[in-house]
Amino acid sequence: IAVDLVRNSEDNVISEKIALSPSVVGMKIFEEPVFSFGAADDEEFALLKKPEVIGNHVLTPLEWLPSAKTVISFFLPFTGTVKRSNALNIHWPSEEWLHARVEGQAFLFKLCEHLNSALIEAGYESIVPSLDKRFWCNVDTAVHEKDPVFTGNWSERHAAFICGLGTFGLSKGLITKKGVAGRFGSIITSLNLSPDQREYRDIYQYCSQCGLCAEQCPARAISLEKGKIHLPCAQFINKTRA
């Protein structure tokens, strides 16, 4: 179902109506998704409540949906066109990348809703945490606070890590077998699916700590010593949003 939508949906293609310039008209945003399944009662989800991980405010799958059996996590990789375009100028995101971030996120939500509806129609209780009315994330408001805290009550990256999609990098992005350039989504459902085994033990196992992301970060928000610092990153993103 997901592959069919990614291949055929007009929402995965930049139309002339919304294109920032003629050069991006007809550009495809995402390649086919990569899926992984985690057990809703995996003890790793409870560990996210530790202050040094996320905090007690994060909700476990069973708190989101008491009947939950499975967390479905997926990664939508950006197309080569999107990735190559953003390598041309390290000081400012490309038009292709901006479309992938904005229209790409809208398409990701459409995919989540599409899959969630299919599960419900098949008789399973299911929710999309990031689209649920209980979901909150203070990334936008945190930029203006004296002591910013960038957090929320569900993390797509941490869910993807627990489900076996990949490990974190110096930039705090999640590195999958399809790379790090793309978007994550998740669904919590009562459908019982066999969990995928994590092929790693360390949270940074796929990161070589080479520092290349720090060198190329336009906001200078990453360093080998401290990893990623959220505030300068968010301030830079606010500039691109404007």
PyRosetta script that sets phi, psi and omega in degrees:
from pyrosetta import init, pose_from_sequence

init()
pose = pose_from_sequence("IAVDLVRNSEDNVISEKIALSPSVVGMKIFEEPVFSFGAADDEEFALLKKPEVIGNHVLTPLEWLPSAKTVISFFLPFTGTVKRSNALNIHWPSEEWLHARVEGQAFLFKLCEHLNSALIEAGYESIVPSLDKRFWCNVDTAVHEKDPVFTGNWSERHAAFICGLGTFGLSKGLITKKGVAGRFGSIITSLNLSPDQREYRDIYQYCSQCGLCAEQCPARAISLEKGKIHLPCAQFINKTRA")
pose.set_psi(1, -45.0)
pose.set_omega(1, -178.0)
pose.set_phi(2, -66.6)
pose.set_psi(2, -45.0)
pose.set_omega(2, -179.8)
pose.set_phi(3, -61.5)
pose.set_psi(3, -40.7)
pose.set_omega(3, 179.6)
pose.set_phi(4, -61.4)
pose.set_psi(4, -42.8)
pose.set_omega(4, -179.6)
pose.set_phi(5, -66.7)
pose.set_psi(5, -42.7)
pose.set_omega(5, -179.5)
pose.set_phi(6, -63.7)
pose.set_psi(6, -39.4)
pose.set_omega(6, -178.2)
pose.set_phi(7, -71.7)
pose.set_psi(7, -36.1)
pose.set_omega(7, -166.5)
pose.set_phi(8, -115.7)
pose.set_psi(8, -11.5)
pose.set_omega(8, -177.1)
pose.set_phi(9, -73.8)
pose.set_psi(9, 134.9)
pose.set_omega(9, 175.5)
pose.set_phi(10, -66.7)
pose.set_psi(10, -20.7)
pose.set_omega(10, -179.5)
pose.set_phi(11, -73.5)
pose.set_psi(11, -11.5)
pose.set_omega(11, 176.6)
pose.set_phi(12, -94.9)
pose.set_psi(12, 12.5)
pose.set_omega(12, -179.9)
pose.set_phi(13, -132.2)
pose.set_psi(13, 137.3)
pose.set_omega(13, 179.4)
pose.set_phi(14, -79.0)
pose.set_psi(14, 119.3)
pose.set_omega(14, -178.4)
pose.set_phi(15, -86.6)
pose.set_psi(15, 163.4)
pose.set_omega(15, 178.8)
pose.set_phi(16, -62.2)
pose.set_psi(16, -31.0)
pose.set_omega(16, -176.8)
pose.set_phi(17, -64.3)
pose.set_psi(17, -36.7)
pose.set_omega(17, -175.4)
pose.set_phi(18, -107.1)
pose.set_psi(18, -7.1)
pose.set_omega(18, -173.9)
pose.set_phi(19, -61.6)
pose.set_psi(19, 136.6)
pose.set_omega(19, 176.7)
pose.set_phi(20, -68.7)
pose.set_psi(20, -27.1)
pose.set_omega(20, 176.2)
pose.set_phi(21, -157.6)
pose.set_psi(21, 162.7)
pose.set_omega(21, -179.3)
pose.set_phi(22, -58.4)
pose.set_psi(22, -26.2)
pose.set_omega(22, -174.9)
pose.set_phi(23, -67.6)
pose.set_psi(23, -19.4)
pose.set_omega(23, -178.2)
pose.set_phi(24, -102.3)
pose.set_psi(24, -1.3)
pose.set_omega(24, 179.2)
pose.set_phi(25, -62.6)
pose.set_psi(25, 129.6)
pose.set_omega(25, 179.6)
pose.set_phi(26, 86.1)
pose.set_psi(26, 0.8)
pose.set_omega(26, -179.6)
pose.set_phi(27, -70.5)
pose.set_psi(27, 133.1)
pose.set_omega(27, 174.8)
pose.set_phi(28, -86.2)
pose.set_psi(28, 136.4)
pose.set_omega(28, -174.8)
pose.set_phi(29, -85.3)
pose.set_psi(29, -51.7)
pose.set_omega(29, -171.3)
pose.set_phi(30, -117.6)
pose.set_psi(30, 147.5)
pose.set_omega(30, 165.7)
pose.set_phi(31, -85.6)
pose.set_psi(31, -179.6)
pose.set_omega(31, -178.4)
pose.set_phi(32, -66.0)
pose.set_psi(32, 142.6)
pose.set_omega(32, -174.1)
pose.set_phi(33, -74.6)
pose.set_psi(33, 159.2)
pose.set_omega(33, 173.9)
pose.set_phi(34, -112.9)
pose.set_psi(34, 128.3)
pose.set_omega(34, -177.1)
pose.set_phi(35, -110.3)
pose.set_psi(35, 152.9)
pose.set_omega(35, 172.4)
pose.set_phi(36, -151.5)
pose.set_psi(36, 146.9)
pose.set_omega(36, -176.3)
pose.set_phi(37, -115.8)
pose.set_psi(37, 138.3)
pose.set_omega(37, 176.2)
pose.set_phi(38, -124.6)
pose.set_psi(38, 153.4)
pose.set_omega(38, 176.8)
pose.set_phi(39, -74.9)
pose.set_psi(39, 133.2)
pose.set_omega(39, -178.2)
pose.set_phi(40, -61.6)
pose.set_psi(40, -27.2)
pose.set_omega(40, -179.9)
pose.set_phi(41, -98.4)
pose.set_psi(41, 15.4)
pose.set_omega(41, 176.8)
pose.set_phi(42, -56.4)
pose.set_psi(42, 128.6)
pose.set_omega(42, -176.7)
pose.set_phi(43, -62.9)
pose.set_psi(43, -19.2)
pose.set_omega(43, 178.0)
pose.set_phi(44, -61.7)
pose.set_psi(44, -32.0)
pose.set_omega(44, 179.4)
pose.set_phi(45, -64.6)
pose.set_psi(45, -35.9)
pose.set_omega(45, 178.0)
pose.set_phi(46, -67.1)
pose.set_psi(46, -31.0)
pose.set_omega(46, 179.8)
pose.set_phi(47, -66.8)
pose.set_psi(47, -21.1)
pose.set_omega(47, 179.1)
pose.set_phi(48, -65.3)
pose.set_psi(48, -18.2)
pose.set_omega(48, 179.9)
pose.set_phi(49, -76.6)
pose.set_psi(49, -11.1)
pose.set_omega(49, 177.9)
pose.set_phi(50, -65.5)
pose.set_psi(50, 139.8)
pose.set_omega(50, -178.4)
pose.set_phi(51, -57.2)
pose.set_psi(51, -32.4)
pose.set_omega(51, -178.4)
pose.set_phi(52, -79.3)
pose.set_psi(52, -8.0)
pose.set_omega(52, 177.5)
pose.set_phi(53, -102.2)
pose.set_psi(53, -76.3)
pose.set_omega(53, 173.0)
pose.set_phi(54, -126.2)
pose.set_psi(54, -61.2)
pose.set_omega(54, 179.3)
pose.set_phi(55, 143.0)
pose.set_psi(55, 167.0)
pose.set_omega(55, -174.8)
pose.set_phi(56, -65.0)
pose.set_psi(56, -16.2)
pose.set_omega(56, -178.4)
pose.set_phi(57, -74.8)
pose.set_psi(57, -17.7)
pose.set_omega(57, -179.7)
pose.set_phi(58, -70.9)
pose.set_psi(58, 140.1)
pose.set_omega(58, -178.8)
pose.set_phi(59, -96.9)
pose.set_psi(59, 138.7)
pose.set_omega(59, 175.5)
pose.set_phi(60, -79.0)
pose.set_psi(60, 162.6)
pose.set_omega(60, 177.7)
pose.set_phi(61, -53.6)
pose.set_psi(61, -38.9)
pose.set_omega(61, -179.0)
pose.set_phi(62, -72.6)
pose.set_psi(62, -22.5)
pose.set_omega(62, 173.6)
pose.set_phi(63, -77.4)
pose.set_psi(63, -32.3)
pose.set_omega(63, 174.6)
pose.set_phi(64, -70.9)
pose.set_psi(64, -42.5)
pose.set_omega(64, -175.3)
pose.set_phi(65, -146.4)
pose.set_psi(65, 100.8)
pose.set_omega(65, -175.4)
pose.set_phi(66, -56.1)
pose.set_psi(66, -27.8)
pose.set_omega(66, -179.3)
pose.set_phi(67, -88.0)
pose.set_psi(67, 6.4)
pose.set_omega(67, -172.8)
pose.set_phi(68, -62.3)
pose.set_psi(68, 139.7)
pose.set_omega(68, 173.4)
pose.set_phi(69, -118.7)
pose.set_psi(69, -29.8)
pose.set_omega(69, -171.8)
pose.set_phi(70, -138.6)
pose.set_psi(70, 141.3)
pose.set_omega(70, 167.3)
pose.set_phi(71, -105.6)
pose.set_psi(71, 118.9)
pose.set_omega(71, 176.8)
pose.set_phi(72, -95.9)
pose.set_psi(72, 115.8)
pose.set_omega(72, 179.4)
pose.set_phi(73, -115.8)
pose.set_psi(73, 141.7)
pose.set_omega(73, 178.9)
pose.set_phi(74, -143.2)
pose.set_psi(74, 155.7)
pose.set_omega(74, 178.4)
pose.set_phi(75, -121.1)
pose.set_psi(75, 127.0)
pose.set_omega(75, 175.1)
pose.set_phi(76, -102.0)
pose.set_psi(76, 105.4)
pose.set_omega(76, -179.3)
pose.set_phi(77, -75.4)
pose.set_psi(77, 139.0)
pose.set_omega(77, 172.2)
pose.set_phi(78, -65.5)
pose.set_psi(78, 150.7)
pose.set_omega(78, 177.1)
pose.set_phi(79, -69.3)
pose.set_psi(79, 163.2)
pose.set_omega(79, 177.5)
pose.set_phi(80, -59.0)
pose.set_psi(80, -33.1)
pose.set_omega(80, 178.5)
pose.set_phi(81, -60.4)
pose.set_psi(81, -45.5)
pose.set_omega(81, 179.5)
pose.set_phi(82, -63.8)
pose.set_psi(82, -47.3)
pose.set_omega(82, -176.0)
pose.set_phi(83, -66.4)
pose.set_psi(83, -44.4)
pose.set_omega(83, -179.0)
pose.set_phi(84, -64.5)
pose.set_psi(84, -37.3)
pose.set_omega(84, -178.3)
pose.set_phi(85, -63.0)
pose.set_psi(85, -34.8)
pose.set_omega(85, -175.2)
pose.set_phi(86, -80.1)
pose.set_psi(86, -7.1)
pose.set_omega(86, 177.4)
pose.set_phi(87, -88.1)
pose.set_psi(87, -7.5)
pose.set_omega(87, -174.8)
pose.set_phi(88, -78.2)
pose.set_psi(88, -27.8)
pose.set_omega(88, -178.6)
pose.set_phi(89, -140.4)
pose.set_psi(89, 110.5)
pose.set_omega(89, -175.7)
pose.set_phi(90, -82.8)
pose.set_psi(90, -1.8)
pose.set_omega(90, -177.8)
pose.set_phi(91, -97.1)
pose.set_psi(91, -15.2)
pose.set_omega(91, -176.1)
pose.set_phi(92, -156.1)
pose.set_psi(92, 139.2)
pose.set_omega(92, -178.5)
pose.set_phi(93, -66.5)
pose.set_psi(93, 147.6)
pose.set_omega(93, 179.5)
pose.set_phi(94, -74.7)
pose.set_psi(94, 163.6)
pose.set_omega(94, 176.0)
pose.set_phi(95, -60.1)
pose.set_psi(95, -39.8)
pose.set_omega(95, 179.4)
pose.set_phi(96, -60.9)
pose.set_psi(96, -42.2)
pose.set_omega(96, -178.7)
pose.set_phi(97, -68.4)
pose.set_psi(97, -39.9)
pose.set_omega(97, 179.0)
pose.set_phi(98, -62.6)
pose.set_psi(98, -42.8)
pose.set_omega(98, 176.2)
pose.set_phi(99, -62.4)
pose.set_psi(99, -41.2)
pose.set_omega(99, -179.4)
pose.set_phi(100, -63.6)
pose.set_psi(100, -34.3)
pose.set_omega(100, 180.0)
pose.set_phi(101, -74.9)
pose.set_psi(101, -41.9)
pose.set_omega(101, -174.9)
pose.set_phi(102, -87.5)
pose.set_psi(102, -64.6)
pose.set_omega(102, 178.4)
pose.set_phi(103, -66.5)
pose.set_psi(103, -29.2)
pose.set_omega(103, 177.3)
pose.set_phi(104, -63.6)
pose.set_psi(104, -42.1)
pose.set_omega(104, 178.7)
pose.set_phi(105, -66.4)
pose.set_psi(105, -38.0)
pose.set_omega(105, 177.5)
pose.set_phi(106, -62.5)
pose.set_psi(106, -40.4)
pose.set_omega(106, 177.7)
pose.set_phi(107, -67.2)
pose.set_psi(107, -39.8)
pose.set_omega(107, 178.5)
pose.set_phi(108, -58.3)
pose.set_psi(108, -43.7)
pose.set_omega(108, 178.0)
pose.set_phi(109, -63.3)
pose.set_psi(109, -38.7)
pose.set_omega(109, 178.0)
pose.set_phi(110, -62.3)
pose.set_psi(110, -41.4)
pose.set_omega(110, 178.0)
pose.set_phi(111, -63.4)
pose.set_psi(111, -43.6)
pose.set_omega(111, 177.8)
pose.set_phi(112, -58.1)
pose.set_psi(112, -46.8)
pose.set_omega(112, -179.0)
pose.set_phi(113, -64.6)
pose.set_psi(113, -38.8)
pose.set_omega(113, -179.5)
pose.set_phi(114, -63.7)
pose.set_psi(114, -47.7)
pose.set_omega(114, 179.5)
pose.set_phi(115, -68.2)
pose.set_psi(115, -40.0)
pose.set_omega(115, -179.9)
pose.set_phi(116, -61.9)
pose.set_psi(116, -42.3)
pose.set_omega(116, 178.7)
pose.set_phi(117, -63.6)
pose.set_psi(117, -39.4)
pose.set_omega(117, 179.1)
pose.set_phi(118, -62.9)
pose.set_psi(118, -40.5)
pose.set_omega(118, 178.6)
pose.set_phi(119, -65.8)
pose.set_psi(119, -44.0)
pose.set_omega(119, 179.9)
pose.set_phi(120, -64.3)
pose.set_psi(120, -42.7)
pose.set_omega(120, 178.5)
pose.set_phi(121, -63.5)
pose.set_psi(121, -28.2)
pose.set_omega(121, 178.0)
pose.set_phi(122, -81.3)
pose.set_psi(122, -2.1)
pose.set_omega(122, 175.3)
pose.set_phi(123, 101.1)
pose.set_psi(123, 12.3)
pose.set_omega(123, -178.5)
pose.set_phi(124, -108.3)
pose.set_psi(124, 140.1)
pose.set_omega(124, 172.5)
pose.set_phi(125, -72.0)
pose.set_psi(125, 133.0)
pose.set_omega(125, -176.6)
pose.set_phi(126, -153.0)
pose.set_psi(126, 146.2)
pose.set_omega(126, 174.5)
pose.set_phi(127, -140.5)
pose.set_psi(127, 156.4)
pose.set_omega(127, 171.4)
pose.set_phi(128, -107.0)
pose.set_psi(128, 105.5)
pose.set_omega(128, -174.6)
pose.set_phi(129, -52.5)
pose.set_psi(129, -44.1)
pose.set_omega(129, -175.6)
pose.set_phi(130, -70.7)
pose.set_psi(130, -10.6)
pose.set_omega(130, 176.5)
pose.set_phi(131, -111.8)
pose.set_psi(131, 1.3)
pose.set_omega(131, -179.9)
pose.set_phi(132, -77.6)
pose.set_psi(132, 148.0)
pose.set_omega(132, -177.9)
pose.set_phi(133, -64.5)
pose.set_psi(133, -18.6)
pose.set_omega(133, 178.7)
pose.set_phi(134, -83.6)
pose.set_psi(134, -13.3)
pose.set_omega(134, -175.9)
pose.set_phi(135, -69.3)
pose.set_psi(135, 137.8)
pose.set_omega(135, 172.6)
pose.set_phi(136, -143.3)
pose.set_psi(136, 152.6)
pose.set_omega(136, 179.1)
pose.set_phi(137, -153.1)
pose.set_psi(137, 127.1)
pose.set_omega(137, -174.0)
pose.set_phi(138, -103.1)
pose.set_psi(138, 25.7)
pose.set_omega(138, -178.6)
pose.set_phi(139, -59.4)
pose.set_psi(139, -43.0)
pose.set_omega(139, -178.0)
pose.set_phi(140, -70.0)
pose.set_psi(140, -45.9)
pose.set_omega(140, -177.9)
pose.set_phi(141, -73.5)
pose.set_psi(141, -26.2)
pose.set_omega(141, -176.0)
pose.set_phi(142, -64.0)
pose.set_psi(142, -25.8)
pose.set_omega(142, -177.9)
pose.set_phi(143, -62.6)
pose.set_psi(143, -25.2)
pose.set_omega(143, -174.5)
pose.set_phi(144, -101.4)
pose.set_psi(144, -0.1)
pose.set_omega(144, -179.3)
pose.set_phi(145, -89.2)
pose.set_psi(145, 155.6)
pose.set_omega(145, -179.9)
pose.set_phi(146, -63.8)
pose.set_psi(146, -45.2)
pose.set_omega(146, 178.1)
pose.set_phi(147, -118.1)
pose.set_psi(147, 83.6)
pose.set_omega(147, -173.4)
pose.set_phi(148, -65.8)
pose.set_psi(148, 138.0)
pose.set_omega(148, 175.3)
pose.set_phi(149, -126.8)
pose.set_psi(149, 111.8)
pose.set_omega(149, -176.9)
pose.set_phi(150, -94.2)
pose.set_psi(150, 101.5)
pose.set_omega(150, -174.1)
pose.set_phi(151, -158.3)
pose.set_psi(151, 175.5)
pose.set_omega(151, 177.6)
pose.set_phi(152, -162.9)
pose.set_psi(152, -178.7)
pose.set_omega(152, -177.5)
pose.set_phi(153, -98.2)
pose.set_psi(153, 10.9)
pose.set_omega(153, 169.7)
pose.set_phi(154, -155.7)
pose.set_psi(154, 139.2)
pose.set_omega(154, -179.5)
pose.set_phi(155, -123.9)
pose.set_psi(155, 116.4)
pose.set_omega(155, 178.8)
pose.set_phi(156, -62.0)
pose.set_psi(156, -39.9)
pose.set_omega(156, -177.4)
pose.set_phi(157, -66.8)
pose.set_psi(157, -43.2)
pose.set_omega(157, -179.7)
pose.set_phi(158, -67.7)
pose.set_psi(158, -38.0)
pose.set_omega(158, 176.2)
pose.set_phi(159, -63.0)
pose.set_psi(159, -41.9)
pose.set_omega(159, 179.2)
pose.set_phi(160, -63.9)
pose.set_psi(160, -39.4)
pose.set_omega(160, 177.3)
pose.set_phi(161, -61.1)
pose.set_psi(161, -46.2)
pose.set_omega(161, -178.0)
pose.set_phi(162, -66.8)
pose.set_psi(162, -35.9)
pose.set_omega(162, -179.2)
pose.set_phi(163, -76.5)
pose.set_psi(163, -12.8)
pose.set_omega(163, 174.7)
pose.set_phi(164, 103.9)
pose.set_psi(164, 15.8)
pose.set_omega(164, -177.3)
pose.set_phi(165, -80.1)
pose.set_psi(165, -23.2)
pose.set_omega(165, -179.0)
pose.set_phi(166, 167.1)
pose.set_psi(166, -176.5)
pose.set_omega(166, -179.1)
pose.set_phi(167, -122.7)
pose.set_psi(167, 163.7)
pose.set_omega(167, -177.2)
pose.set_phi(168, -75.8)
pose.set_psi(168, 158.1)
pose.set_omega(168, 176.6)
pose.set_phi(169, -119.5)
pose.set_psi(169, 179.5)
pose.set_omega(169, 178.9)
pose.set_phi(170, -57.0)
pose.set_psi(170, -32.7)
pose.set_omega(170, -178.8)
pose.set_phi(171, -80.7)
pose.set_psi(171, -1.5)
pose.set_omega(171, -175.2)
pose.set_phi(172, 71.5)
pose.set_psi(172, 5.2)
pose.set_omega(172, 169.4)
pose.set_phi(173, -76.1)
pose.set_psi(173, 161.5)
pose.set_omega(173, 179.4)
pose.set_phi(174, -100.0)
pose.set_psi(174, 125.1)
pose.set_omega(174, -177.3)
pose.set_phi(175, -93.5)
pose.set_psi(175, 115.4)
pose.set_omega(175, 179.3)
pose.set_phi(176, -103.0)
pose.set_psi(176, 179.3)
pose.set_omega(176, 175.6)
pose.set_phi(177, -69.4)
pose.set_psi(177, -14.4)
pose.set_omega(177, 175.4)
pose.set_phi(178, -104.2)
pose.set_psi(178, 18.0)
pose.set_omega(178, 178.4)
pose.set_phi(179, 92.4)
pose.set_psi(179, -163.0)
pose.set_omega(179, -175.6)
pose.set_phi(180, -116.9)
pose.set_psi(180, -12.7)
pose.set_omega(180, -175.9)
pose.set_phi(181, -85.9)
pose.set_psi(181, 103.3)
pose.set_omega(181, -179.1)
pose.set_phi(182, 165.4)
pose.set_psi(182, -163.3)
pose.set_omega(182, -177.3)
pose.set_phi(183, -132.7)
pose.set_psi(183, 149.6)
pose.set_omega(183, 179.5)
pose.set_phi(184, -108.2)
pose.set_psi(184, 149.9)
pose.set_omega(184, 174.0)
pose.set_phi(185, -143.4)
pose.set_psi(185, 165.6)
pose.set_omega(185, 179.8)
pose.set_phi(186, -155.7)
pose.set_psi(186, 154.8)
pose.set_omega(186, 177.5)
pose.set_phi(187, -136.4)
pose.set_psi(187, 137.3)
pose.set_omega(187, 174.6)
pose.set_phi(188, -107.0)
pose.set_psi(188, 128.5)
pose.set_omega(188, -172.2)
pose.set_phi(189, -142.0)
pose.set_psi(189, 157.5)
pose.set_omega(189, 175.3)
pose.set_phi(190, -83.3)
pose.set_psi(190, -5.9)
pose.set_omega(190, 173.8)
pose.set_phi(191, -63.9)
pose.set_psi(191, 128.3)
pose.set_omega(191, -177.4)
pose.set_phi(192, -91.6)
pose.set_psi(192, 107.5)
pose.set_omega(192, 178.2)
pose.set_phi(193, -115.9)
pose.set_psi(193, 145.3)
pose.set_omega(193, 179.7)
pose.set_phi(194, -65.1)
pose.set_psi(194, 126.4)
pose.set_omega(194, -179.9)
pose.set_phi(195, -65.6)
pose.set_psi(195, 142.6)
pose.set_omega(195, 173.0)
pose.set_phi(196, -79.7)
pose.set_psi(196, 143.4)
pose.set_omega(196, 179.2)
pose.set_phi(197, -80.6)
pose.set_psi(197, 138.5)
pose.set_omega(197, 175.1)
pose.set_phi(198, -73.6)
pose.set_psi(198, 127.8)
pose.set_omega(198, -178.7)
pose.set_phi(199, -92.1)
pose.set_psi(199, 24.3)
pose.set_omega(199, -178.2)
pose.set_phi(200, -148.5)
pose.set_psi(200, 162.8)
pose.set_omega(200, 178.3)
pose.set_phi(201, -120.4)
pose.set_psi(201, -35.5)
pose.set_omega(201, -177.4)
pose.set_phi(202, -93.2)
pose.set_psi(202, 144.5)
pose.set_omega(202, -177.2)
pose.set_phi(203, -69.2)
pose.set_psi(203, -18.1)
pose.set_omega(203, 179.2)
pose.set_phi(204, -113.7)
pose.set_psi(204, 22.6)
pose.set_omega(204, -170.1)
pose.set_phi(205, -60.1)
pose.set_psi(205, -33.2)
pose.set_omega(205, -177.7)
pose.set_phi(206, -89.8)
pose.set_psi(206, 1.7)
pose.set_omega(206, -178.7)
pose.set_phi(207, -105.2)
pose.set_psi(207, 128.0)
pose.set_omega(207, -179.1)
pose.set_phi(208, -86.6)
pose.set_psi(208, -3.1)
pose.set_omega(208, -177.9)
pose.set_phi(209, 56.6)
pose.set_psi(209, 37.7)
pose.set_omega(209, -177.3)
pose.set_phi(210, -75.6)
pose.set_psi(210, -22.0)
pose.set_omega(210, 178.0)
pose.set_phi(211, 86.8)
pose.set_psi(211, 3.1)
pose.set_omega(211, -178.7)
pose.set_phi(212, -63.5)
pose.set_psi(212, -37.5)
pose.set_omega(212, 178.4)
pose.set_phi(213, -63.4)
pose.set_psi(213, -35.6)
pose.set_omega(213, 178.6)
pose.set_phi(214, -66.4)
pose.set_psi(214, -40.8)
pose.set_omega(214, 179.1)
pose.set_phi(215, -64.2)
pose.set_psi(215, -35.0)
pose.set_omega(215, -173.4)
pose.set_phi(216, -95.9)
pose.set_psi(216, -6.7)
pose.set_omega(216, -177.9)
pose.set_phi(217, -68.0)
pose.set_psi(217, 118.3)
pose.set_omega(217, -177.4)
pose.set_phi(218, -68.0)
pose.set_psi(218, -21.4)
pose.set_omega(218, -179.5)
pose.set_phi(219, -92.6)
pose.set_psi(219, -2.7)
pose.set_omega(219, -175.8)
pose.set_phi(220, 52.9)
pose.set_psi(220, 43.5)
pose.set_omega(220, -175.1)
pose.set_phi(221, -98.5)
pose.set_psi(221, 1.4)
pose.set_omega(221, -176.5)
pose.set_phi(222, -125.8)
pose.set_psi(222, 138.9)
pose.set_omega(222, 174.4)
pose.set_phi(223, -142.6)
pose.set_psi(223, 157.1)
pose.set_omega(223, 177.7)
pose.set_phi(224, -64.6)
pose.set_psi(224, -30.2)
pose.set_omega(224, -176.3)
pose.set_phi(225, -78.3)
pose.set_psi(225, -40.5)
pose.set_omega(225, -172.5)
pose.set_phi(226, -115.4)
pose.set_psi(226, -4.6)
pose.set_omega(226, -175.0)
pose.set_phi(227, 73.1)
pose.set_psi(227, -140.7)
pose.set_omega(227, -179.3)
pose.set_phi(228, -94.5)
pose.set_psi(228, 134.9)
pose.set_omega(228, 172.8)
pose.set_phi(229, -105.0)
pose.set_psi(229, 122.4)
pose.set_omega(229, -169.9)
pose.set_phi(230, -67.6)
pose.set_psi(230, -38.4)
pose.set_omega(230, -170.2)
pose.set_phi(231, -60.4)
pose.set_psi(231, -54.2)
pose.set_omega(231, 178.9)
pose.set_phi(232, -61.9)
pose.set_psi(232, -31.6)
pose.set_omega(232, 176.6)
pose.set_phi(233, -63.5)
pose.set_psi(233, -48.9)
pose.set_omega(233, -178.6)
pose.set_phi(234, -64.5)
pose.set_psi(234, -37.8)
pose.set_omega(234, 178.5)
pose.set_phi(235, -64.6)
pose.set_psi(235, -39.3)
pose.set_omega(235, 176.9)
pose.set_phi(236, -65.6)
pose.set_psi(236, -42.4)
pose.set_omega(236, 179.0)
pose.set_phi(237, -62.6)
pose.set_psi(237, -36.5)
pose.set_omega(237, 177.7)
pose.set_phi(238, -62.6)
pose.set_psi(238, -34.4)
pose.set_omega(238, 176.5)
pose.set_phi(239, -64.8)
pose.set_psi(239, -43.5)
pose.set_omega(239, -179.1)
pose.set_phi(240, -68.7)
pose.set_psi(240, -34.5)
pose.set_omega(240, 178.8)
pose.set_phi(241, -64.0)
pose.set_psi(241, -42.4)
pose.set_omega(241, 178.1)
pose.set_phi(242, -61.9)
pose.dump_pdb("model.pdb")
